[in-house]
Amino acid sequence: MALSYKARRRWSLVILLVGMPLYIVAVVTVLNFLDRPPLWLEFVVYVALGIIWILPFKFVFRGVGQADPDAETDDDSTA
């Protein structure tokens, strides 16, 4: 089942405004349990987890910044 453009826009907002902060808190909590790893390892973990979180949601964000492909265009407006 494919999501409509409007549904993808709404879900992307939910993911960014609710899901991402929750994910950040979870990652920081996990890294706190590691008892302050070396800086380079901490950086690698943040970068890797920062890329991994978006992979399941890639289809939701694809094309959201573009114009609505289902919107009607007014091609007869040649002034």
C-alpha positions in Angstrom: 0.0 0.0 0.0 1.5 3.3 -1.1 1.1 6.4 1.0 -0.3 9.5 -0.6 1.7 12.7 -0.8 -0.2 14.3 2.1 0.1 11.2 4.3 3.9 11.0 3.7 4.2 14.7 4.6 2.2 14.2 7.9 4.2 11.0 8.8 7.5 12.8 8.1 6.5 15.5 10.5 5.5 13.0 13.2 8.8 11.1 12.7 10.9 14.3 12.9 9.0 15.9 15.8 8.3 12.9 17.9 10.4 9.9 16.8 13.7 11.7 16.3 13.9 13.2 19.8 12.9 9.9 21.3 15.7 8.2 19.3 18.2 10.8 20.4 17.4 10.2 24.1 17.7 6.5 23.6 21.1 6.8 21.9 22.5 9.1 24.5 21.2 6.8 27.2 22.9 3.8 25.6 26.2 5.7 25.3 26.0 6.7 28.9 26.0 3.1 29.9 29.4 2.7 28.1 31.1 4.8 30.8 32.5 7.5 28.5 34.2 5.6 25.6 37.1 7.3 23.7 36.1 10.3 21.7 36.6 8.7 18.3 34.4 5.7 19.3 31.7 8.0 20.6 31.8 10.0 17.3 31.6 6.8 15.2 28.7 5.5 17.2 26.8 8.8 16.9 27.4 9.0 13.1 26.5 5.3 12.5 23.3 5.5 14.6 22.4 8.9 13.0 22.5 7.2 9.6 20.8 4.0 10.6 17.7 5.6 12.2 16.5 7.0 8.9 16.8 3.8 6.7 13.4 2.3 7.7 11.7 5.6 7.0 13.4 6.4 3.7 10.2 5.8 1.7 8.3 8.3 3.8 10.8 11.2 3.2 11.3 10.5 -0.5 9.9 13.4 -2.5 8.3 15.3 0.5 10.2 18.5 -0.3 8.9 18.5 -3.9 5.7 19.9 -5.2 2.6 17.7 -4.8 2.6 15.4 -7.8 -1.2 14.8 -7.4 -2.1 18.5 -7.4 -4.0 19.8 -10.4 -2.0 22.2 -12.5 -3.5 25.2 -14.4 -2.0 24.8 -17.8 -4.6 27.1 -19.5 -3.4 30.2 -17.8 -1.4 31.8 -20.6 -1.7 35.4 -20.0 
